[in-house]
């Protein structure tokens, strides 16, 4: 179980962090910054738009009887496709 830090311990840790020498950015860091700066602001989306995109992940988890799972897996194998591909095909019909 995690223990909470006391205010004194927290202040001590923050002081240690503040006392450290600042790190120099690596070439990889600089390249990422340059890439971000070069992005077209028209390509950016709002947080609400981002959340809406994530609303449907394309993943669907189902609990089905073992017998149905077996039958679907065997049918997929007989058709030379993955179980996922076979299930998508059956759902789309």
Order of alpha helices (4+ residues) and beta strands (2+ residues): alpha-alpha-alpha-alpha-alpha
